[in-house]
């Protein structure tokens, strides 16, 4: 039988900071939950709580609408990485 791997439990950064509201203008804080291609990372990878993940998703969408965060990455750089 294969043994189950034990991983360290991930903790919500936003709950540890005791934030009640995640502001869309704080781009440095939002970048922790974005991938290198600026996609929103899921809860299982970031360790966010459900409430924090909902607020992060809304804040990122608002920041994209206000052009603080790009919707997509430069396609030339992204495509050249996959042509190896």
ABEGO torsion letter per residue (X at the ends): XBBBBBBBBBBBAAAAAGBABBBAABAAAAAAABBAAGBBBBAAAAGBBAAAAAAAAAAAAAAAAAGABBABBBAAAAAAAAAX
